[in-house]
Amino acid sequence: MSRIPPLIADFSVCHGCSLCLLVCPIWHQKHDVFLTAKGRAKGLQQGSKCKDLSDSILSCTLCGACEPVCPEQLDVRRIILRLRRQLFIQQKERYANIVAKVQASFKTISEKNVYQFHHGRVLLAGKHLHEQPDVLARIQRLLGKKVEIASDDAWDIALAVEAGIDIPTQRLEQFLKPLRTAKQVIVTDGILHRSLGLWLPESIDVTNLGQALSQLSAVRKQLQPTDLYIIEERSYHSDYQRLVKYYDTLRQEKQCQFNLDLQRIAVPTTRNSIHHELGLISVDYKQQVEWILSHRNVERVVVEHILDKQAFQSVTALPVIHLAEVA
C-alpha cells in the first residue's frame, strides 16, 4: 500500500459542498470563492482556461488543509501544480521572471558529491534551517550522531515542485540516488515530504522533523500544558490519516494547545510558502498568526518549522521557540 493516500486529480468530481472553504486561509482573508479550490473547480467545469484562473492558481499556498476534508478526495495539490505548469507555459512572457528565478536556483552538484550514499538516517535541513546554525546544531545533538545532515537538501527542487516547474532529470537523480540507500529520511519542508513519499521506495521511512523531535523523551517531557504547539501544516495534511493519530496522542499526553481547528485540520501560517520567495499573490501571514493566537491563554509558542518561529515573533511578545529548543 502506498504511503500517500490515493486522491483524484480531476476537478470535474467537485460538487461544490464548500467544506474546503472552512479551512482555506485564502478564503479566510479574501472571502472570494474564485480564489479557492471550489472556485477553481467550478470555473474549470464551466470552461475557464488557465489564464482566466491565473490569480486563483497562483494564490494557493498549498497548505493542503482542503484535502483531508474533501468528501470527493480531490488531489488539490496535484491539480494546482498541473495548472501552474500550464499557466507558465501558455503565458511565457508574463511569467518569465518567475520561471527564470526558479530555474536559476537549480544546483550543480559536483560528481564527487553525487555518490555519497546514505546508509542510515538522514536529515534534509533545508535552506532556512541552515540559516539558523544554532538551532540546526541543537537538532543534530538531539537526533544523535547516527543522523547525517545531507549536503544536498534539495531546496531548489522543493521550490520547483511548488512552482509547478519541471526539474531537470539529471538534477533530480543527483538528489534521489544517494537517498535510495537510506533507512529514514527526515524532512523539514512539507512539499518535499510529500514528493519524497512518491519518489522513494516504500521501504524508506520518510518523516517530518516535528515528529522526529517530538517523539524524543528529552523533548516530549519538556512540553507544557501552557504551550501552543504549531504543527508544520503541509507535512501534516499530506500524511493526515497517520499523523492526526500521532498528534492526538501527543495532545492527550501533554495537554498542549495546537493550531488545530474543530475538524483537527492544522490552521496554517502560510509563512513557508514560495509566495514570499517569488513575490506571488499571497495571504498575510501575520493575520494568520493573529487568528491562531486569538482567544488562547498560553505562555509559550513552540513551532516545528523555523519560518513559523519568525512569523510568531513578528506578532506576539510571548516566547517563541523551535521544537529543538525545548530540550
C-alpha positions as CSV (number, residue, x, y, z in Angstrom):
1,M,0.0,0.0,0.0
2,S,1.3,3.5,-0.9
3,R,2.1,5.8,2.0
4,I,0.5,8.6,0.0
5,P,-3.3,8.1,0.1
6,P,-4.8,7.8,-3.4
7,L,-6.6,11.0,-4.4
8,I,-8.4,12.1,-7.5
9,A,-6.8,14.8,-9.7
10,D,-10.0,15.5,-11.6
11,F,-11.7,18.8,-10.9
12,S,-14.9,17.5,-12.6
13,V,-15.8,15.4,-9.5
14,C,-16.2,18.6,-7.3
15,H,-19.9,19.0,-6.5
16,G,-19.4,22.3,-4.6
17,C,-20.1,21.3,-1.0
18,S,-17.8,24.2,0.2
19,L,-16.2,22.2,3.0
20,C,-12.8,23.4,1.6
21,L,-13.8,27.0,2.3
22,L,-13.9,26.4,6.0
23,V,-10.2,25.5,6.2
24,C,-8.8,27.7,3.4
25,P,-6.5,30.6,4.5
26,I,-7.2,32.4,1.2
27,W,-10.9,32.3,1.9
28,H,-10.5,33.3,5.5
29,Q,-8.7,36.5,4.4
30,K,-10.1,37.3,0.9
31,H,-13.7,35.9,1.1
32,D,-13.5,35.4,-2.6
33,V,-14.7,31.9,-3.7
34,F,-12.9,32.4,-7.0
35,L,-9.6,32.1,-5.2
36,T,-10.5,28.8,-3.5
37,A,-10.3,25.1,-4.6
38,K,-14.1,25.2,-5.1
39,G,-13.9,28.3,-7.2
40,R,-11.2,26.8,-9.4
41,A,-13.1,23.5,-9.9
42,K,-16.3,25.3,-10.8
43,G,-14.5,27.6,-13.1
44,L,-12.9,24.7,-14.9
45,Q,-16.2,22.9,-15.1
46,Q,-17.6,25.9,-16.8
47,G,-14.8,26.0,-19.4
48,S,-12.5,28.6,-17.8
49,K,-8.9,28.4,-19.1
50,C,-5.6,28.8,-17.1
51,K,-5.3,32.5,-18.0
52,D,-8.8,33.1,-16.6
53,L,-7.9,31.5,-13.3
54,S,-4.3,32.8,-13.0
55,D,-4.9,34.7,-9.8
56,S,-6.6,31.7,-8.2
57,I,-3.9,29.3,-9.4
58,L,-1.1,31.5,-8.0
59,S,-2.8,32.5,-4.7
60,C,-3.0,28.9,-3.4
61,T,-0.3,28.3,-0.7
62,L,-0.5,24.5,-1.0
63,C,-1.1,24.2,2.7
64,G,-3.1,21.1,1.9
65,A,-5.9,21.8,4.5
66,C,-8.6,21.2,2.0
67,E,-7.7,17.7,1.0
68,P,-8.5,15.8,4.3
69,V,-11.9,17.5,4.4
70,C,-12.9,16.9,0.8
71,P,-15.6,14.2,0.5
72,E,-14.6,13.6,-3.1
73,Q,-10.9,13.1,-2.2
74,L,-9.7,15.7,-4.6
75,D,-5.9,15.9,-5.1
76,V,-6.0,19.7,-4.9
77,R,-2.2,20.0,-4.7
78,R,-1.7,17.9,-7.9
79,I,-4.3,19.9,-9.7
80,I,-2.7,23.2,-8.7
81,L,0.8,22.1,-9.8
82,R,-0.6,20.9,-13.1
83,L,-2.4,24.3,-13.7
84,R,0.7,26.3,-12.7
85,R,2.8,24.3,-15.2
86,Q,0.2,25.0,-17.9
87,L,0.0,28.7,-16.9
88,F,3.7,29.3,-17.1
89,I,3.9,27.5,-20.5
90,Q,0.9,29.3,-22.0
91,Q,1.9,32.7,-20.8
92,K,5.7,32.6,-21.1
93,E,6.3,36.3,-21.4
94,R,4.1,37.3,-18.4
95,Y,5.7,34.8,-16.0
96,A,9.2,34.6,-17.5
97,N,10.8,36.2,-14.4
98,I,9.3,33.6,-12.1
99,V,10.3,30.7,-14.2
100,A,13.8,32.2,-14.7
101,K,14.3,32.7,-10.9
102,V,13.3,29.1,-10.2
103,Q,15.5,27.7,-13.0
104,A,18.4,29.8,-11.8
105,S,18.2,28.2,-8.4
106,F,19.0,24.7,-9.6
107,K,22.2,23.5,-8.0
108,T,25.1,22.0,-9.9
109,I,26.4,19.2,-7.8
110,S,29.9,18.1,-8.4
111,E,30.4,14.4,-9.4
112,K,32.4,13.6,-6.2
113,N,29.4,14.5,-4.1
114,V,26.8,12.8,-6.2
115,Y,27.5,9.3,-5.0
116,Q,27.9,9.9,-1.3
117,F,25.3,7.4,-0.3
118,H,23.3,7.4,3.0
119,H,23.1,4.2,4.9
120,G,21.1,5.2,8.0
121,R,19.1,8.2,8.9
122,V,19.5,11.5,7.0
123,L,18.1,15.0,7.6
124,L,17.2,17.3,4.8
125,A,17.6,20.5,6.8
126,G,16.6,23.0,4.1
127,K,17.8,26.5,3.3
128,H,16.1,28.3,6.1
129,L,17.3,26.0,8.9
130,H,20.8,26.2,7.6
131,E,20.5,30.0,8.1
132,Q,19.9,29.2,11.8
133,P,23.1,27.2,12.7
134,D,22.4,27.3,16.5
135,V,19.0,25.6,16.0
136,L,20.4,23.2,13.5
137,A,23.2,22.2,16.0
138,R,20.6,21.5,18.6
139,I,18.6,19.4,16.2
140,Q,21.7,17.4,15.3
141,R,22.5,16.9,19.0
142,L,19.0,15.7,19.8
143,L,18.7,13.3,16.9
144,G,22.2,11.9,17.6
145,K,25.3,11.1,15.8
146,K,23.6,8.4,13.7
147,V,21.6,11.1,11.8
148,E,23.6,12.6,9.0
149,I,22.8,16.1,7.7
150,A,22.7,15.8,3.9
151,S,24.9,18.2,2.0
152,D,22.2,18.3,-0.8
153,D,19.0,19.4,0.9
154,A,17.2,19.9,-2.4
155,W,15.8,23.4,-1.6
156,D,15.9,24.2,-5.3
157,I,13.9,21.0,-6.1
158,A,11.3,21.9,-3.4
159,L,11.0,25.4,-4.9
160,A,10.5,24.0,-8.4
161,V,7.9,21.4,-7.2
162,E,5.8,24.1,-5.5
163,A,6.0,26.4,-8.5
164,G,5.0,23.6,-10.9
165,I,8.2,23.9,-12.9
166,D,9.9,20.9,-14.4
167,I,13.0,19.7,-12.6
168,P,15.9,18.6,-14.9
169,T,16.1,14.8,-14.8
170,Q,19.8,14.9,-14.0
171,R,19.4,17.2,-11.1
172,L,16.6,15.1,-9.6
173,E,18.5,11.9,-10.0
174,Q,21.6,13.5,-8.3
175,F,19.4,14.2,-5.3
176,L,17.5,10.9,-5.2
177,K,20.2,8.4,-5.9
178,P,22.0,8.6,-2.5
179,L,18.7,8.7,-0.6
180,R,17.6,5.4,-2.1
181,T,20.0,3.6,0.2
182,A,18.9,5.4,3.4
183,K,16.7,3.8,6.1
184,Q,15.0,7.0,7.1
185,V,14.7,10.5,5.6
186,I,13.7,13.3,7.9
187,V,12.5,16.4,6.1
188,T,11.7,20.0,7.2
189,D,9.8,21.0,4.0
190,G,6.2,19.8,3.7
191,I,6.2,20.0,-0.1
192,L,9.4,17.9,-0.3
193,H,8.0,15.5,2.3
194,R,5.0,14.6,0.1
195,S,7.2,14.4,-3.0
196,L,9.7,12.0,-1.4
197,G,6.8,9.8,-0.4
198,L,6.1,9.3,-4.1
199,W,9.7,9.3,-5.4
200,L,11.4,6.9,-2.9
201,P,10.8,3.2,-2.3
202,E,8.2,2.4,0.4
203,S,10.8,0.6,2.4
204,I,12.4,4.0,3.3
205,D,10.7,5.8,6.2
206,V,10.0,9.5,5.2
207,T,9.1,11.5,8.2
208,N,8.8,15.2,9.2
209,L,11.2,16.9,11.6
210,G,8.4,17.7,14.0
211,Q,7.5,14.1,14.6
212,A,11.2,13.0,14.7
213,L,11.8,15.5,17.5
214,S,8.6,15.3,19.4
215,Q,8.8,11.6,19.9
216,L,12.2,12.0,21.7
217,S,11.8,11.8,25.5
218,A,14.2,14.7,26.0
219,V,11.8,17.0,24.0
220,R,8.5,15.4,24.9
221,K,8.9,15.7,28.6
222,Q,9.6,19.5,28.3
223,L,6.3,20.3,26.6
224,Q,3.9,22.0,28.9
225,P,0.0,22.4,29.1
226,T,0.6,26.1,28.7
227,D,2.3,25.7,25.3
228,L,0.8,26.4,22.0
229,Y,2.3,23.8,19.6
230,I,2.4,24.8,15.9
231,I,2.3,21.8,13.6
232,E,4.0,22.3,10.2
233,E,0.8,22.0,8.2
234,R,2.0,20.8,4.8
235,S,3.6,17.6,6.0
236,Y,0.7,17.0,8.4
237,H,-2.0,17.3,5.8
238,S,-0.1,15.2,3.2
239,D,0.1,12.3,5.7
240,Y,-3.1,13.2,7.6
241,Q,-4.6,9.8,8.2
242,R,-1.5,8.7,10.1
243,L,-0.3,12.0,11.7
244,V,-3.7,13.0,13.1
245,K,-3.5,10.0,15.3
246,Y,0.1,10.8,16.3
247,Y,-0.7,14.4,17.3
248,D,-3.9,13.3,19.1
249,T,-1.8,11.1,21.3
250,L,0.7,13.9,21.9
251,R,-2.1,16.3,22.7
252,Q,-3.8,14.0,25.2
253,E,-0.4,13.2,26.9
254,K,0.9,16.7,27.2
255,Q,-2.3,18.7,27.2
256,C,-0.8,21.4,24.9
257,Q,-2.9,23.6,22.7
258,F,-2.4,23.0,19.0
259,N,-3.1,25.0,15.8
260,L,-5.9,22.6,15.0
261,D,-9.5,23.6,14.3
262,L,-12.5,21.6,15.3
263,Q,-12.0,19.3,12.4
264,R,-8.4,18.6,13.5
265,I,-7.1,20.4,10.5
266,A,-3.9,22.4,11.1
267,V,-4.6,26.2,10.7
268,P,-1.6,27.3,8.5
269,T,0.5,30.4,9.0
270,T,1.4,30.2,5.2
271,R,4.8,31.6,6.1
272,N,6.7,28.7,4.4
273,S,5.0,29.1,1.0
274,I,7.0,30.2,-2.1
275,H,4.9,33.3,-2.3
276,H,7.4,35.1,-0.1
277,E,10.3,33.8,-2.2
278,L,8.9,34.7,-5.6
279,G,6.6,37.7,-4.8
280,L,3.4,36.0,-5.8
281,I,-0.1,36.9,-4.6
282,S,-0.4,35.6,-1.1
283,V,-2.2,35.9,2.2
284,D,-1.0,38.0,5.1
285,Y,0.8,35.5,7.3
286,K,0.8,37.9,10.2
287,Q,-3.0,38.0,10.0
288,Q,-2.9,34.2,10.0
289,V,-0.8,34.1,13.1
290,E,-3.1,36.6,14.9
291,W,-6.0,34.3,14.0
292,I,-4.2,31.3,15.5
293,L,-3.4,33.2,18.7
294,S,-6.9,34.7,19.2
295,H,-8.8,33.5,22.2
296,R,-5.9,31.5,23.5
297,N,-4.4,31.6,27.0
298,V,-0.9,30.3,26.6
299,E,2.5,31.1,27.9
300,R,4.8,29.9,25.1
301,V,4.7,29.1,21.4
302,V,6.6,26.0,20.2
303,V,7.0,25.6,16.4
304,E,8.1,22.8,14.2
305,H,9.2,25.0,11.2
306,I,11.8,27.6,11.6
307,L,9.9,30.1,9.5
308,D,6.9,29.9,11.8
309,K,9.2,31.0,14.6
310,Q,9.9,34.2,12.7
311,A,6.2,34.6,11.9
312,F,5.1,34.4,15.5
313,Q,7.9,36.6,16.8
314,S,6.7,39.3,14.4
315,V,3.3,39.3,16.1
316,T,3.5,38.3,19.7
317,A,5.6,39.2,22.8
318,L,5.2,35.6,24.0
319,P,8.4,33.5,24.0
320,V,8.5,31.6,20.6
321,I,10.9,28.7,20.3
322,H,11.7,26.0,17.8
323,L,10.8,22.5,19.0
324,A,14.5,21.7,19.2
325,E,15.0,24.5,21.7
326,V,12.5,22.9,24.2
327,A,15.1,20.4,25.4
